[in-house]
Amino acid sequence: VNKIAISFEESRKFFPKAKIVLCGCPSRVPQEPYDKEKIVKNFGLRPGKTTFLVCGGSQGSQRINNSFLETLPLLRKIFDLQVIHITGQRDFEILKKKYEELQIPYFLSPFLEEMDQAYAVADLAIARAGAVTVTEVALFAVPTVFVPYPLAGGHQKNNAMILTEAGTAVMIEEKDLT
């Protein structure tokens, strides 16, 4: 190849310097201030609550979904919270029942096209660490707990380390997720 496009500065070390073009990662860049109150209401939630965003990538993550639900009783003791949870298709119905049982305000969807809206109102995200997710939580300045997908050759762990080392995120490997 003549040129190699990279998303992160940290990727330079893997390629011949003369071929590298640092172009970033295609993402939803905030163009103007978001009306957070309106967005929260569009999700069927209430302004003024701490909003958690949970997303396990485009297919969802059963491990993240289940671990987060196990943690909710503790979190609700600490926060007046509500949740935007992108579940993946497989877990949607099960999670819907569990949220209704817990009586925690929530917006649930198997997949969400308008992730920029979710990032705009999230106070904290729990997410996989794909390149687009890492880029977008940084652009929207969302503090994040990354749980990298463990079976992708380690690239999600490397992605998460970029923001972890910058002090804007923490990383929990899936094997340590409880």
N, C-alpha and C positions, 0 to 999 in steps of 0.2 A: 504494500500500500504506500501511497505517497504521503498521506497525512493521517494522524490518529487523533480523533476528537476525544477529549477527556472532560469529565464533569467536575472533578476535584483536583486541586493542586497536589494533593498527596499521591495521586496516580502517576505523576511524572516519573517516579523511580522505576516503573515497570516497562517503560518504552524508550526507544531512541529519541534523544532530545530534539533532533532536527525535524522529526516528523510530528511532534506534538502541537496540537491546537487546543488551548484551554477555552472551552466554549460554554461551560456550565451545563446544567441539566434543564431540559424543557420543563417548565412548571407554570403554575398559576401565580403570577406576580401581582401583588396588591397594587392596583393603579390609583386608587383613591380611598379615602377613609370609608370604612364599612359602617353602616348603621347597625351596631351590635344589638340594640334593643329590638329592632325590627326583625333581624335575623333569628334571634332567640325565640321570638314569638312565632316566626315562620316554622320553626322546628317543633312548635307546640309546647315550648318550655317558658320559664319565667325569668325575666331580668332580675339581677341581684343575687342569684344563686351561683355557687361555684360549679362550673361546667367542666366535666371530664369528657374527653374524647377518647374512645377506644376503637382502634382499627387494626386488624390483623392482615392487611394487604387485600388485594382484589378478591381473593378466595376466602378471606376470613381466617381466623386461627382458633381452632377449638381449644388449644392450650391457653391462649390469652383470654378467650371468652370465659372459660371455666375458672381460671385463677382470679380474674377480676370479679366475677360474681361471688366467689368465696370471700373476697376482701371487702365487698360492699357493706356488710354489717359493721365492720370496724370503721370504714371511711365515713359512714353516715353519723357516727358518734362524734367525729371530728369536724365534719363539714356539713353545711346546709347545701347539699349537692343535687345535681341533676346530671344526666348522662346522655351523650350522643354516642351511640354504639353501632358501628358498622360490623355486622356479624358474619358475613358470608352466607350463602344460601343454606348450607347444611344445618347451621345452628339457629337460624332465625326463629322458628316456631318455639323451640325449647326455651330460648332466652326471653322471648316475649312473655311466656307464662311465668318465668322466674321473676322478671321485673314487676309484673303485676302482683305477684305474691309479696314481694319486698316493699311494694308501695313507694318506690322511688321514682320521681319524675324522669321520664326517658323519651328519647327519640331513637327508634330502632329501624335499621334498614339493612338488607343483605348487601347492598352496594350503594355508593353515593357518588354521583357525578360532580356535585357541587362541593367538593372538599374544601375549596377556598372559604365557603360560608362556615363550615365547621371549624376550620382553623381560626377564622376571624373571631369566633366567640369562645374558643376553648381556653380554659385557665391552665389545663394540664392535659397532655396527650400520653396515652400508652399505645405504642405502635411497633410494627415491624420496622426495619431499617433499610428499605429499598432506597435507591438513589433519589427518586422523586419525593418520597416522604421526607427524607432527611433535608433535602433542599427546601421543601415547602414549609416545614416546621421552623426552619431557620428564617426564611423570608417573613413569616408571620410572627416570629419571636414567641413561639409556644414552648414553654418548658416541657420536656419530654422524657419519658421513661421508654427507652428502646429495648425491645426483646427481639434480637436478630433471628431470622430464620436460620436454623442450624445446618440445613442440608444443602446450602447453595454455594459450597466451596469457600465459605467464610467471608464473602464480599460484603454481606450485610453487617457483619461485625466490624469490618474495616470502615464502612460508611458511618456506623454509629460512633466509632472512635473519634471521628472528626469533630462532632459536636460535644462529645464527652470530654475530650481534651480541651475544648474551648470553654468548658464549664457551664454550658447551657443545657446539658442533658445528662442523664445517667443511663447506664446499660446494665441489664440483667440478662445473663445468658439463659436460654430456655431451660436448660438442665437445673438451674438454680431458682427457677420461678416457683414460688409458693405463695 
